[in-house]
Amino acid sequence: MGAPDYPTDRRTPESGLMSETMKIPVHATFLEAREEFEKRYIALQLRRFGGNVTHTANFIRLERCAFQRKLRRLGIEREAT
């Protein structure tokens, strides 16, 4: 079986479907890439929810205390609203 017949724009990040902020350097190790993705994704979602940790944690489906630990580990500070 071949690749599914998805529209061409669904196959490439250049299509504009992927946010510019979500691109990861190709030279990164898996762990570095995952950490960079988590930082950018969490920062993006925190901005989306106005810095509200509880709403952001609920949206990304993490317990609030686990989310707060992740924020500390990744060095992310929530923005004042």
C-alpha positions as CSV (number, residue, x, y, z in Angstrom):
1,M,0.0,0.0,0.0
2,G,1.2,3.5,-0.8
3,A,0.9,6.7,1.1
4,P,-2.6,8.0,1.7
5,D,-3.9,10.4,-0.9
6,Y,-3.8,13.5,1.4
7,P,-3.9,16.9,-0.2
8,T,-0.3,18.1,-0.9
9,D,-0.6,21.0,1.5
10,R,-1.1,18.5,4.4
11,R,2.2,16.8,3.8
12,T,4.6,19.7,4.1
13,P,5.3,22.2,6.9
14,E,5.9,24.8,4.1
15,S,2.1,24.7,3.4
16,G,1.4,27.2,6.2
17,L,-0.6,24.7,8.2
18,M,2.2,24.6,10.8
19,S,2.7,27.7,12.8
20,E,6.1,29.4,12.2
21,T,6.7,29.2,16.0
22,M,6.4,25.4,16.0
23,K,9.3,24.6,13.6
24,I,12.1,22.7,15.3
25,P,15.8,22.8,14.2
26,V,16.7,19.7,12.2
27,H,20.0,19.3,13.9
28,A,18.4,18.8,17.4
29,T,18.4,15.5,19.1
30,F,15.0,13.9,19.8
31,L,15.1,15.1,23.5
32,E,16.2,18.6,22.5
33,A,13.5,18.8,19.8
34,R,10.8,17.5,22.2
35,E,11.8,20.1,24.9
36,E,11.8,22.9,22.3
37,F,8.4,21.8,21.1
38,E,7.0,21.7,24.7
39,K,8.4,25.2,25.4
40,R,6.9,26.7,22.3
41,Y,3.6,24.8,22.5
42,I,3.1,25.6,26.2
43,A,4.0,29.3,25.7
44,L,1.6,29.5,22.8
45,Q,-1.2,27.9,24.8
46,L,-0.5,30.1,27.9
47,R,-0.9,33.2,25.7
48,R,-4.1,31.8,24.2
49,F,-5.6,31.4,27.7
50,G,-4.3,34.8,28.9
51,G,-1.7,33.3,31.3
52,N,-4.3,31.2,33.1
53,V,-2.5,28.1,34.3
54,T,-5.6,26.1,35.2
55,H,-7.4,26.7,31.9
56,T,-4.2,25.9,30.0
57,A,-3.5,22.8,31.9
58,N,-7.1,21.6,31.4
59,F,-6.8,22.3,27.6
60,I,-3.6,20.3,27.2
61,R,-4.9,17.6,29.6
62,L,-2.3,17.8,32.3
63,E,-3.1,18.0,36.0
64,R,-2.5,21.6,37.2
65,C,0.3,20.6,39.6
66,A,2.1,18.5,36.9
67,F,1.7,21.5,34.5
68,Q,3.3,23.8,37.0
69,R,6.2,21.4,37.5
70,K,6.7,21.3,33.8
71,L,6.6,25.2,33.6
72,R,9.4,25.3,36.2
73,R,11.4,22.5,34.5
74,L,11.2,24.3,31.2
75,G,11.9,27.7,32.7
76,I,8.6,29.2,31.4
77,E,7.1,32.1,33.3
78,R,3.5,32.9,32.7
79,E,2.8,36.3,31.4
80,A,1.0,38.8,33.6
81,T,-2.5,39.6,32.3
